[in-house]
Amino acid sequence: MKQLVDAIMAGSPRSAQRRAEFAALPVPESYRGVVVRRDEVGMFEGRVSRDKDPRESLHVDEVATPELGPGEALVAVMASSVNYNTVWTSIFEPLSTFGFLERYGRTSPLAARHDLPYHVVGSDLAGVVLRTGPGVHAWFPGDEVVAHCLSVELERPEGHNDTMLDPEQRIWGFETNFGGLAELALVKANQLMPKPDHLSWEEAAAPGLVNSTAYRQLVSRNGAGMKQGDVVLVWGASGGLGSYATQMALRGGALPVCVVSSPAKAEICRSLGAELVIDRAAEGYRFWSDERTQDPREWKRFGARIRELTGGEDPDIVFEHPGRETFGASVFVARRGGTVVTCASTSGFLHEYDNRYLWMNLKRIIGTHFANYREAWEANRLVARGLIHPTLSRVYPLEQTGQAAFDVHRNAHQGKVGVLCLAPEEGLGVRDEQMRARHLTAINRFRGV
Ligand SMILES: NC(=O)c1ccc[n+]([C@@H]2O[C@H](COP(=O)([O-])OP(=O)(O)OC[C@H]3O[C@@H](n4cnc5c(N)ncnc54)[C@H](OP(=O)(O)O)[C@@H]3O)[C@@H](O)[C@H]2O)c1
């Protein structure tokens, strides 16, 4: 690995010499990766979700380097980041991800590589291509890349217009093995995208999954199709998804109403440029009076607060992901003809809402999930052009990924939490210092908050 890291640190990007050097580097037979183990799937039985601790279930193990198949790339991972899907994997909820690997493994001999007694997790990476498989001609050893997490086969027609609709759509590092929280990762070559030159490895690794998801959910016509002037209610506006949705709303000329749960989180939204912020903890909304009963008076109080902030307007778009706890309120506060767009259910997936508010007011609910190839590419382009910035607050070494996932599980973080894989320290990998200097304040906005 040391030889690999030395070559990455020394190389200048995109030269023929670098490609040749990298192609000549030996591929390590094994590598360190963050795994859950199949024989530990039952370890949290009897505990409530909150008490299931990723620090107990995520291990850094030495695992065998997978054989490289056609159309694939093996990447030396310099940095990765924690997404909520790694939290789900680590607490084995709502299902153990070994079920995904088993089902995938049954589809072909190549896919059978993924069905192992361990699952290397992680759905983001920034790093350098080490090898490409047969048939790959757009990427080369030595290329500095990020990877999006959409893995599709595209053998059937359903996904040919929108790759998310492929019946064999999987999230890499969650529904496939050999993910990004590791020293090496296996991806399909069409997951690769150029690493933004002005960012360090850990900064470049941070936006991937959430930035792409927020882009489809909020901006794309496959999602809410946001336009200038839209009032956008953003739940968890300083969190992983929300910190990108807020930036996209501001950049796109919309009016985000940011919902957060502490003064520090409210402050970070304001520093992004959002003027309309609701501290849901300080204002004490209780949408559920008990586990089974919602309180419509609280929906109304919340809606009144939004109108107070917007000068009487209701949200054109509600950017939903908390799920059960907030969904009734989200449907209620969306404007007549407005859209609730949802990609998750962190607080529970059995949603309840009063359908009279939906149909009588001609509202729509749109389900969305990650992003298709094109949307992921467009979302990465926004980062590469300095229009959207990483929201990295804290970075851990690979050995402490359990702690990083614990922070996210306990909602003790802001924006994104990064992980150094092969990168020996933070701040490396920047290739365009001039552009970086122009955006430095924005790049560092979430740091240490
Ligand atoms: N379908 C997809 O493709 C996709 C992609 C990315 C993420 N997701 C899912 O989306 C969810 C959020 O992901 P993330 O990366 O944004 O996580 P995150 O970084 O933890 O941010 C979520 C934010 O939501 C807010 N929140 C949490 N529980 C809430 C509740 N009960 N009521 C109101 N607000 C609540 C919190 O903000 P405050 O406490 O400040 O309000 C939190 O910071 C996760 O379930 C994740 O698995 C899905």
PDBQT file of the ligand as one rigid body, heavy atoms in Angstrom, charges set to zero:
ROOT
HETATM    1  N1  LIG A 501     -33.056   7.357  -1.040  1.00  0.00    +0.000 N 
HETATM    2  C1  LIG A 501     -31.848   7.847  -1.123  1.00  0.00    +0.000 C 
HETATM    3  O1  LIG A 501     -31.237   7.791  -2.171  1.00  0.00    +0.000 OA
HETATM    4  C2  LIG A 501     -31.219   8.478   0.056  1.00  0.00    +0.000 A 
HETATM    5  C3  LIG A 501     -30.017   9.184  -0.093  1.00  0.00    +0.000 A 
HETATM    6  C4  LIG A 501     -29.452   9.802   1.009  1.00  0.00    +0.000 A 
HETATM    7  C5  LIG A 501     -30.035   9.663   2.254  1.00  0.00    +0.000 A 
HETATM    8  N2  LIG A 501     -31.172   8.930   2.382  1.00  0.00    +0.000 N 
HETATM    9  C6  LIG A 501     -31.814   8.801   3.692  1.00  0.00    +0.000 C 
HETATM   10  O2  LIG A 501     -32.225  10.095   4.074  1.00  0.00    +0.000 OA
HETATM   11  C7  LIG A 501     -32.167  10.210   5.492  1.00  0.00    +0.000 C 
HETATM   12  C8  LIG A 501     -31.342  11.440   5.848  1.00  0.00    +0.000 C 
HETATM   13  O3  LIG A 501     -30.021  11.272   5.349  1.00  0.00    +0.000 OA
HETATM   14  P1  LIG A 501     -28.927  12.371   5.666  1.00  0.00    +0.000 P 
HETATM   15  O4  LIG A 501     -27.659  11.947   5.064  1.00  0.00    +0.000 OA
HETATM   16  O5  LIG A 501     -29.450  13.723   5.357  1.00  0.00    +0.000 OA
HETATM   17  O6  LIG A 501     -28.834  12.189   7.265  1.00  0.00    +0.000 OA
HETATM   18  P2  LIG A 501     -28.347  13.207   8.349  1.00  0.00    +0.000 P 
HETATM   19  O7  LIG A 501     -27.032  13.785   7.990  1.00  0.00    +0.000 OA
HETATM   20  O8  LIG A 501     -28.491  12.484   9.639  1.00  0.00    +0.000 OA
HETATM   21  O9  LIG A 501     -29.392  14.424   8.295  1.00  0.00    +0.000 OA
HETATM   22  C9  LIG A 501     -30.763  14.226   8.541  1.00  0.00    +0.000 C 
HETATM   23  C10 LIG A 501     -31.325  15.391   9.316  1.00  0.00    +0.000 C 
HETATM   24  O10 LIG A 501     -32.722  15.191   9.438  1.00  0.00    +0.000 OA
HETATM   25  C11 LIG A 501     -33.177  15.784  10.628  1.00  0.00    +0.000 C 
HETATM   26  N3  LIG A 501     -34.028  14.830  11.321  1.00  0.00    +0.000 N 
HETATM   27  C12 LIG A 501     -33.690  13.606  11.780  1.00  0.00    +0.000 A 
HETATM   28  N4  LIG A 501     -34.757  13.053  12.401  1.00  0.00    +0.000 NA
HETATM   29  C13 LIG A 501     -35.756  13.955  12.332  1.00  0.00    +0.000 A 
HETATM   30  C14 LIG A 501     -37.092  13.972  12.805  1.00  0.00    +0.000 A 
HETATM   31  N5  LIG A 501     -37.605  12.937  13.484  1.00  0.00    +0.000 N 
HETATM   32  N6  LIG A 501     -37.833  15.076  12.558  1.00  0.00    +0.000 NA
HETATM   33  C15 LIG A 501     -37.323  16.113  11.878  1.00  0.00    +0.000 A 
HETATM   34  N7  LIG A 501     -36.065  16.151  11.419  1.00  0.00    +0.000 NA
HETATM   35  C16 LIG A 501     -35.301  15.084  11.651  1.00  0.00    +0.000 A 
HETATM   36  C17 LIG A 501     -31.951  16.101  11.482  1.00  0.00    +0.000 C 
HETATM   37  O11 LIG A 501     -31.789  17.505  11.479  1.00  0.00    +0.000 OA
HETATM   38  P3  LIG A 501     -32.251  18.432  12.707  1.00  0.00    +0.000 P 
HETATM   39  O12 LIG A 501     -32.138  17.582  13.937  1.00  0.00    +0.000 OA
HETATM   40  O13 LIG A 501     -31.311  19.570  12.680  1.00  0.00    +0.000 OA
HETATM   41  O14 LIG A 501     -33.650  18.864  12.416  1.00  0.00    +0.000 OA
HETATM   42  C18 LIG A 501     -30.794  15.476  10.732  1.00  0.00    +0.000 C 
HETATM   43  O15 LIG A 501     -29.647  16.280  10.777  1.00  0.00    +0.000 OA
HETATM   44  C19 LIG A 501     -31.597   8.892   5.996  1.00  0.00    +0.000 C 
HETATM   45  O16 LIG A 501     -32.647   8.053   6.401  1.00  0.00    +0.000 OA
HETATM   46  C20 LIG A 501     -30.902   8.314   4.793  1.00  0.00    +0.000 C 
HETATM   47  O17 LIG A 501     -30.809   6.904   4.817  1.00  0.00    +0.000 OA
HETATM   48  C21 LIG A 501     -31.789   8.366   1.307  1.00  0.00    +0.000 A 
ENDROOT
TORSDOF 0
